[in-house]
Amino acid sequence: MDTISQSSYQEKALELLIGDADKIAKLIRVQMEHLTMPQCPLYEEVLDTQMFGLSREIDFAVKLGLLEREKGKEILDSLEKELSVLHEAFTEK
């Protein structure tokens, strides 16, 4: 694989992972707007499933050399921070 196509695969992988992370962030923001109870089993299950799926996608991209492990960690950390803000907002409600 030449460096041009490797670079374009890396860019595409990052683009797709960020897109998936954005979808999860939107779920979190919708919950924040409505301050729906974050302990709702359905809410927790959907979010946990989405976060787990994204973490597996990131692991796969790292193993293929398409993403630096640190960048993947940044993506997950940013979502976890948003989730933390949601929980704080709900407990202050």
KEROZA-609601 format. One record per residue: residue number from 0; residue in one letter; chain; x, y, z of N, C-alpha, C in turn. Coordinates in pm, whole numbers, plus 50000, padded with zeros to 5 digits. Example, Ala and Ser with C-alpha at 12.3 -4.5 7.8 and 13.67 -1.06 7.14 Angstrom:
2
marti = 0	tiro = a	tormar = A	n_px = 51319	n_py = 49431	n_pz = 50780	ca_px = 51230	ca_py = 49550	ca_pz = 50780	c_px = 51320	c_py = 49670	c_pz = 50780
marti = 1	tiro = s	tormar = A	n_px = 51285	n_py = 49775	n_pz = 50708	ca_px = 51367	ca_py = 49894	ca_pz = 50714	c_px = 51290	c_py = 50003	c_pz = 50787
***
This chain:
93
marti = 0	tiro = m	tormar = A	n_px = 50085	n_py = 49883	n_pz = 50000	ca_px = 50000	ca_py = 50000	ca_pz = 50000	c_px = 50090	c_py = 50124	c_pz = 50000
marti = 1	tiro = d	tormar = A	n_px = 50069	n_py = 50214	n_pz = 49908	ca_px = 50154	ca_py = 50332	ca_pz = 49906	c_px = 50108	c_py = 50434	c_pz = 50010
marti = 2	tiro = t	tormar = A	n_px = 50193	n_py = 50532	n_pz = 50035	ca_px = 50165	ca_py = 50627	ca_pz = 50143	c_px = 50044	c_py = 50716	c_pz = 50114
marti = 3	tiro = i	tormar = A	n_px = 50018	n_py = 50744	n_pz = 49987	ca_px = 49901	ca_py = 50827	ca_pz = 49954	c_px = 49773	c_py = 50755	c_pz = 49991
marti = 4	tiro = s	tormar = A	n_px = 49760	n_py = 50629	n_pz = 49954	ca_px = 49636	ca_py = 50558	ca_pz = 49986	c_px = 49628	c_py = 50529	c_pz = 50136
marti = 5	tiro = q	tormar = A	n_px = 49740	n_py = 50503	n_pz = 50203	ca_px = 49739	ca_py = 50482	ca_pz = 50348	c_px = 49689	c_py = 50609	c_pz = 50417
marti = 6	tiro = s	tormar = A	n_px = 49738	n_py = 50722	n_pz = 50372	ca_px = 49697	ca_py = 50850	ca_pz = 50429	c_px = 49547	c_py = 50873	c_pz = 50406
marti = 7	tiro = s	tormar = A	n_px = 49498	n_py = 50841	n_pz = 50288	ca_px = 49356	ca_py = 50863	ca_pz = 50261	c_px = 49270	c_py = 50766	c_pz = 50342
marti = 8	tiro = y	tormar = A	n_px = 49318	n_py = 50644	n_pz = 50365	ca_px = 49245	ca_py = 50551	ca_pz = 50452	c_px = 49241	c_py = 50603	c_pz = 50595
marti = 9	tiro = q	tormar = A	n_px = 49353	n_py = 50660	n_pz = 50639	ca_px = 49358	ca_py = 50715	ca_pz = 50775	c_px = 49259	c_py = 50831	c_pz = 50789
marti = 10	tiro = e	tormar = A	n_px = 49255	n_py = 50918	n_pz = 50689	ca_px = 49163	ca_py = 51031	ca_pz = 50693	c_px = 49018	c_py = 50983	c_pz = 50692
marti = 11	tiro = k	tormar = A	n_px = 48988	n_py = 50885	n_pz = 50609	ca_px = 48852	ca_py = 50831	ca_pz = 50600	c_px = 48812	c_py = 50764	c_pz = 50732
marti = 12	tiro = a	tormar = A	n_px = 48904	n_py = 50687	n_pz = 50792	ca_px = 48875	ca_py = 50621	ca_pz = 50920	c_px = 48844	c_py = 50726	c_pz = 51027
marti = 13	tiro = l	tormar = A	n_px = 48925	n_py = 50831	n_pz = 51034	ca_px = 48903	ca_py = 50936	ca_pz = 51132	c_px = 48769	c_py = 51005	c_pz = 51108
marti = 14	tiro = e	tormar = A	n_px = 48739	n_py = 51032	n_pz = 50982	ca_px = 48613	ca_py = 51096	ca_pz = 50945	c_px = 48493	c_py = 51011	c_pz = 50991
marti = 15	tiro = l	tormar = A	n_px = 48499	n_py = 50880	n_pz = 50965	ca_px = 48390	ca_py = 50791	ca_pz = 51004	c_px = 48376	c_py = 50781	c_pz = 51155
marti = 16	tiro = l	tormar = A	n_px = 48488	n_py = 50771	n_pz = 51226	ca_px = 48483	ca_py = 50761	ca_pz = 51372	c_px = 48429	c_py = 50889	c_pz = 51435
marti = 17	tiro = i	tormar = A	n_px = 48471	n_py = 51002	n_pz = 51383	ca_px = 48420	ca_py = 51130	ca_pz = 51434	c_px = 48271	c_py = 51142	c_pz = 51405
marti = 18	tiro = g	tormar = A	n_px = 48228	n_py = 51095	n_pz = 51289	ca_px = 48085	ca_py = 51095	ca_pz = 51256	c_px = 48004	c_py = 51012	c_pz = 51354
marti = 19	tiro = d	tormar = A	n_px = 48055	n_py = 50893	n_pz = 51388	ca_px = 47987	ca_py = 50808	ca_pz = 51486	c_px = 47987	c_py = 50873	c_pz = 51624
marti = 20	tiro = a	tormar = A	n_px = 48098	n_py = 50935	n_pz = 51661	ca_px = 48106	ca_py = 51004	ca_pz = 51789	c_px = 48006	c_py = 51120	c_pz = 51793
marti = 21	tiro = d	tormar = A	n_px = 47990	n_py = 51190	n_pz = 51682	ca_px = 47894	ca_py = 51301	ca_pz = 51676	c_px = 47751	c_py = 51252	c_pz = 51697
marti = 22	tiro = k	tormar = A	n_px = 47720	n_py = 51135	n_pz = 51643	ca_px = 47585	ca_py = 51079	ca_pz = 51663	c_px = 47559	c_py = 51051	c_pz = 51810
marti = 23	tiro = i	tormar = A	n_px = 47660	n_py = 50998	n_pz = 51879	ca_px = 47645	ca_py = 50971	ca_pz = 52023	c_px = 47633	c_py = 51103	c_pz = 52099
marti = 24	tiro = a	tormar = A	n_px = 47713	n_py = 51201	n_pz = 52061	ca_px = 47707	ca_py = 51332	ca_pz = 52126	c_px = 47568	c_py = 51394	c_pz = 52109
marti = 25	tiro = k	tormar = A	n_px = 47507	n_py = 51375	n_pz = 51993	ca_px = 47371	ca_py = 51427	ca_pz = 51971	c_px = 47271	c_py = 51360	c_pz = 52064
marti = 26	tiro = l	tormar = A	n_px = 47286	n_py = 51229	n_pz = 52085	ca_px = 47199	ca_py = 51159	ca_pz = 52180	c_px = 47213	c_py = 51221	c_pz = 52319
marti = 27	tiro = i	tormar = A	n_px = 47336	n_py = 51248	n_pz = 52357	ca_px = 47362	ca_py = 51307	ca_pz = 52489	c_px = 47299	c_py = 51445	c_pz = 52497
marti = 28	tiro = r	tormar = A	n_px = 47315	n_py = 51526	n_pz = 52392	ca_px = 47261	ca_py = 51663	ca_pz = 52392	c_px = 47108	c_py = 51663	c_pz = 52398
marti = 29	tiro = v	tormar = A	n_px = 47045	n_py = 51570	n_pz = 52326	ca_px = 46899	ca_py = 51561	ca_pz = 52331	c_px = 46854	c_py = 51532	c_pz = 52474
marti = 30	tiro = q	tormar = A	n_px = 46925	n_py = 51443	n_pz = 52540	ca_px = 46892	ca_py = 51413	ca_pz = 52679	c_px = 46913	c_py = 51536	c_pz = 52767
marti = 31	tiro = m	tormar = A	n_px = 47018	n_py = 51613	n_pz = 52741	ca_px = 47044	ca_py = 51734	ca_pz = 52820	c_px = 46933	c_py = 51837	c_pz = 52799
marti = 32	tiro = e	tormar = A	n_px = 46889	n_py = 51851	n_pz = 52675	ca_px = 46785	ca_py = 51950	ca_pz = 52646	c_px = 46656	c_py = 51916	c_pz = 52720
marti = 33	tiro = h	tormar = A	n_px = 46627	n_py = 51789	n_pz = 52732	ca_px = 46503	ca_py = 51746	ca_pz = 52796	c_px = 46526	c_py = 51703	c_pz = 52940
marti = 34	tiro = l	tormar = A	n_px = 46654	n_py = 51699	n_pz = 52981	ca_px = 46692	ca_py = 51650	ca_pz = 53113	c_px = 46615	c_py = 51524	c_pz = 53150
marti = 35	tiro = t	tormar = A	n_px = 46606	n_py = 51437	n_pz = 53051	ca_px = 46544	ca_py = 51307	ca_pz = 53073	c_px = 46631	c_py = 51228	c_pz = 53169
marti = 36	tiro = m	tormar = A	n_px = 46568	n_py = 51155	n_pz = 53253	ca_px = 46641	ca_py = 51081	ca_pz = 53356	c_px = 46749	c_py = 50993	c_pz = 53296
marti = 37	tiro = p	tormar = A	n_px = 46878	n_py = 51021	n_pz = 53323	ca_px = 46984	ca_py = 50941	ca_pz = 53264	c_px = 46990	c_py = 50799	c_pz = 53319
marti = 38	tiro = q	tormar = A	n_px = 46924	n_py = 50775	n_pz = 53431	ca_px = 46924	ca_py = 50640	ca_pz = 53485	c_px = 46819	c_py = 50551	c_pz = 53420
marti = 39	tiro = c	tormar = A	n_px = 46745	n_py = 50605	n_pz = 53326	ca_px = 46646	ca_py = 50526	ca_pz = 53253	c_px = 46717	c_py = 50408	c_pz = 53188
marti = 40	tiro = p	tormar = A	n_px = 46672	n_py = 50285	n_pz = 53214	ca_px = 46741	ca_py = 50167	ca_pz = 53160	c_px = 46757	c_py = 50170	c_pz = 53008
marti = 41	tiro = l	tormar = A	n_px = 46655	n_py = 50214	n_pz = 52937	ca_px = 46664	ca_py = 50218	ca_pz = 52791	c_px = 46770	c_py = 50319	c_pz = 52746
marti = 42	tiro = y	tormar = A	n_px = 46769	n_py = 50436	n_pz = 52808	ca_px = 46869	ca_py = 50538	ca_pz = 52776	c_px = 47009	c_py = 50484	c_pz = 52802
marti = 43	tiro = e	tormar = A	n_px = 47030	n_py = 50427	n_pz = 52919	ca_px = 47162	ca_py = 50374	ca_pz = 52954	c_px = 47204	c_py = 50264	c_pz = 52858
marti = 44	tiro = e	tormar = A	n_px = 47111	n_py = 50176	n_pz = 52822	ca_px = 47144	ca_py = 50065	ca_pz = 52733	c_px = 47184	c_py = 50114	c_pz = 52594
marti = 45	tiro = v	tormar = A	n_px = 47110	n_py = 50209	n_pz = 52541	ca_px = 47141	ca_py = 50263	ca_pz = 52409	c_px = 47277	c_py = 50332	c_pz = 52411
marti = 46	tiro = l	tormar = A	n_px = 47298	n_py = 50416	n_pz = 52510	ca_px = 47424	ca_py = 50490	ca_pz = 52517	c_px = 47542	c_py = 50396	c_pz = 52541
marti = 47	tiro = d	tormar = A	n_px = 47525	n_py = 50299	n_pz = 52632	ca_px = 47632	ca_py = 50202	ca_pz = 52657	c_px = 47666	c_py = 50124	c_pz = 52531
marti = 48	tiro = t	tormar = A	n_px = 47563	n_py = 50082	n_pz = 52458	ca_px = 47584	ca_py = 50006	ca_pz = 52336	c_px = 47657	c_py = 50091	c_pz = 52232
marti = 49	tiro = q	tormar = A	n_px = 47615	n_py = 50216	n_pz = 52217	ca_px = 47679	ca_py = 50306	ca_pz = 52121	c_px = 47826	c_py = 50331	c_pz = 52158
marti = 50	tiro = m	tormar = A	n_px = 47851	n_py = 50356	n_pz = 52286	ca_px = 47988	ca_py = 50383	ca_pz = 52332	c_px = 48075	c_py = 50258	c_pz = 52313
marti = 51	tiro = f	tormar = A	n_px = 48021	n_py = 50141	n_pz = 52346	ca_px = 48097	ca_py = 50017	ca_pz = 52329	c_px = 48130	c_py = 49995	c_pz = 52182
marti = 52	tiro = g	tormar = A	n_px = 48030	n_py = 50014	n_pz = 52096	ca_px = 48052	ca_py = 49997	ca_pz = 51952	c_px = 48159	c_py = 50091	c_pz = 51900
marti = 53	tiro = l	tormar = A	n_px = 48155	n_py = 50216	n_pz = 51943	ca_px = 48255	ca_py = 50313	ca_pz = 51900	c_px = 48394	c_py = 50273	c_pz = 51950
marti = 54	tiro = s	tormar = A	n_px = 48402	n_py = 50226	n_pz = 52073	ca_px = 48533	ca_py = 50186	ca_pz = 52126	c_px = 48590	c_py = 50068	c_pz = 52047
marti = 55	tiro = r	tormar = A	n_px = 48503	n_py = 49977	n_pz = 52003	ca_px = 48548	ca_py = 49863	ca_pz = 51921	c_px = 48593	c_py = 49912	c_pz = 51782
marti = 56	tiro = e	tormar = A	n_px = 48521	n_py = 50007	n_pz = 51726	ca_px = 48561	ca_py = 50064	ca_pz = 51597	c_px = 48699	c_py = 50130	c_pz = 51608
marti = 57	tiro = i	tormar = A	n_px = 48718	n_py = 50203	n_pz = 51717	ca_px = 48846	ca_py = 50271	ca_pz = 51739	c_px = 48957	c_py = 50168	c_pz = 51754
marti = 58	tiro = d	tormar = A	n_px = 48933	n_py = 50064	n_pz = 51834	ca_px = 49034	ca_py = 49959	ca_pz = 51851	c_px = 49072	c_py = 49897	c_pz = 51716
marti = 59	tiro = f	tormar = A	n_px = 48973	n_py = 49872	n_pz = 51634	ca_px = 48996	ca_py = 49812	ca_pz = 51503	c_px = 49081	c_py = 49904	c_pz = 51416
marti = 60	tiro = a	tormar = A	n_px = 49046	n_py = 50033	n_pz = 51414	ca_px = 49122	ca_py = 50130	ca_pz = 51334	c_px = 49267	c_py = 50140	c_pz = 51383
marti = 61	tiro = v	tormar = A	n_px = 49286	n_py = 50134	n_pz = 51515	ca_px = 49421	ca_py = 50140	ca_pz = 51572	c_px = 49501	c_py = 50016	c_pz = 51528
marti = 62	tiro = k	tormar = A	n_px = 49437	n_py = 49900	n_pz = 51536	ca_px = 49506	ca_py = 49775	ca_pz = 51498	c_px = 49546	c_py = 49776	c_pz = 51351
marti = 63	tiro = l	tormar = A	n_px = 49466	n_py = 49840	n_pz = 51267	ca_px = 49498	ca_py = 49848	ca_pz = 51124	c_px = 49599	c_py = 49959	c_pz = 51094
marti = 64	tiro = g	tormar = A	n_px = 49633	n_py = 50036	n_pz = 51196	ca_px = 49727	ca_py = 50146	ca_pz = 51175	c_px = 49664	c_py = 50268	c_pz = 51110
marti = 65	tiro = l	tormar = A	n_px = 49531	n_py = 50276	n_pz = 51117	ca_px = 49460	ca_py = 50388	ca_pz = 51056	c_px = 49437	c_py = 50503	c_pz = 51152
marti = 66	tiro = l	tormar = A	n_px = 49462	n_py = 50479	n_pz = 51280	ca_px = 49435	ca_py = 50580	ca_pz = 51381	c_px = 49535	c_py = 50562	c_pz = 51495
marti = 67	tiro = e	tormar = A	n_px = 49586	n_py = 50674	n_pz = 51545	ca_px = 49673	ca_py = 50669	ca_pz = 51662	c_px = 49587	c_py = 50641	c_pz = 51785
marti = 68	tiro = r	tormar = A	n_px = 49636	n_py = 50556	n_pz = 51873	ca_px = 49561	ca_py = 50521	ca_pz = 51994	c_px = 49521	c_py = 50647	c_pz = 52073
marti = 69	tiro = e	tormar = A	n_px = 49610	n_py = 50744	n_pz = 52080	ca_px = 49582	ca_py = 50866	ca_pz = 52156	c_px = 49464	c_py = 50943	c_pz = 52097
marti = 70	tiro = k	tormar = A	n_px = 49454	n_py = 50948	n_pz = 51966	ca_px = 49342	ca_py = 51018	ca_pz = 51901	c_px = 49211	c_py = 50948	c_pz = 51934
marti = 71	tiro = g	tormar = A	n_px = 49213	n_py = 50815	n_pz = 51932	ca_px = 49093	ca_py = 50739	ca_pz = 51969	c_px = 49052	c_py = 50766	c_pz = 52112
marti = 72	tiro = k	tormar = A	n_px = 49151	n_py = 50775	n_pz = 52199	ca_px = 49123	ca_py = 50804	ca_pz = 52341	c_px = 49063	c_py = 50943	c_pz = 52355
marti = 73	tiro = e	tormar = A	n_px = 49112	n_py = 51038	n_pz = 52278	ca_px = 49056	ca_py = 51174	ca_pz = 52282	c_px = 48908	c_py = 51175	c_pz = 52243
marti = 74	tiro = i	tormar = A	n_px = 48875	n_py = 51099	n_pz = 52139	ca_px = 48735	ca_py = 51092	ca_pz = 52092	c_px = 48646	c_py = 51038	c_pz = 52204
marti = 75	tiro = l	tormar = A	n_px = 48686	n_py = 50926	n_pz = 52265	ca_px = 48606	ca_py = 50866	ca_pz = 52372	c_px = 48601	c_py = 50956	c_pz = 52495
marti = 76	tiro = d	tormar = A	n_px = 48714	n_py = 51018	n_pz = 52530	ca_px = 48717	ca_py = 51106	ca_pz = 52647	c_px = 48622	c_py = 51224	c_pz = 52631
marti = 77	tiro = s	tormar = A	n_px = 48614	n_py = 51278	n_pz = 52511	ca_px = 48526	ca_py = 51393	ca_pz = 52490	c_px = 48380	c_py = 51353	c_pz = 52508
marti = 78	tiro = l	tormar = A	n_px = 48343	n_py = 51233	n_pz = 52464	ca_px = 48206	ca_py = 51186	ca_pz = 52484	c_px = 48179	c_py = 51159	c_pz = 52632
marti = 79	tiro = e	tormar = A	n_px = 48276	n_py = 51102	n_pz = 52701	ca_px = 48258	ca_py = 51075	ca_pz = 52843	c_px = 48242	c_py = 51204	c_pz = 52922
marti = 80	tiro = k	tormar = A	n_px = 48310	n_py = 51311	n_pz = 52880	ca_px = 48294	ca_py = 51441	ca_pz = 52946	c_px = 48153	c_py = 51494	c_pz = 52926
marti = 81	tiro = e	tormar = A	n_px = 48101	n_py = 51481	n_pz = 52803	ca_px = 47964	ca_py = 51526	ca_pz = 52777	c_px = 47864	c_py = 51447	c_pz = 52861
marti = 82	tiro = l	tormar = A	n_px = 47888	n_py = 51319	n_pz = 52872	ca_px = 47801	ca_py = 51233	ca_pz = 52952	c_px = 47806	c_py = 51274	c_pz = 53099
marti = 83	tiro = s	tormar = A	n_px = 47922	n_py = 51309	n_pz = 53145	ca_px = 47939	ca_py = 51354	ca_pz = 53284	c_px = 47861	c_py = 51484	c_pz = 53308
marti = 84	tiro = v	tormar = A	n_px = 47865	n_py = 51575	n_pz = 53211	ca_px = 47791	ca_py = 51700	ca_pz = 53221	c_px = 47641	c_py = 51671	c_pz = 53230
marti = 85	tiro = l	tormar = A	n_px = 47594	n_py = 51577	n_pz = 53150	ca_px = 47453	ca_py = 51539	ca_pz = 53154	c_px = 47415	c_py = 51488	c_pz = 53292
marti = 86	tiro = h	tormar = A	n_px = 47494	n_py = 51399	n_pz = 53348	ca_px = 47463	ca_py = 51345	ca_pz = 53481	c_px = 47465	c_py = 51455	c_pz = 53586
marti = 87	tiro = e	tormar = A	n_px = 47560	n_py = 51547	n_pz = 53576	ca_px = 47565	ca_py = 51658	ca_pz = 53671	c_px = 47442	c_py = 51747	c_pz = 53658
marti = 88	tiro = a	tormar = A	n_px = 47403	n_py = 51777	n_pz = 53534	ca_px = 47286	ca_py = 51863	ca_pz = 53510	c_px = 47161	c_py = 51797	c_pz = 53565
marti = 89	tiro = f	tormar = A	n_px = 47149	n_py = 51666	n_pz = 53549	ca_px = 47030	ca_py = 51597	ca_pz = 53598	c_px = 47026	c_py = 51597	c_pz = 53749
marti = 90	tiro = t	tormar = A	n_px = 47140	n_py = 51574	n_pz = 53813	ca_px = 47140	ca_py = 51568	ca_pz = 53960	c_px = 47116	c_py = 51704	c_pz = 54022
marti = 91	tiro = e	tormar = A	n_px = 47145	n_py = 51812	n_pz = 53947	ca_px = 47118	ca_py = 51947	ca_pz = 53997	c_px = 46975	c_py = 51990	c_pz = 53970
marti = 92	tiro = k	tormar = A	n_px = 46904	n_py = 51916	n_pz = 53886	ca_px = 46767	ca_py = 51950	ca_pz = 53845	c_px = 46674	c_py = 51953	c_pz = 53964
***
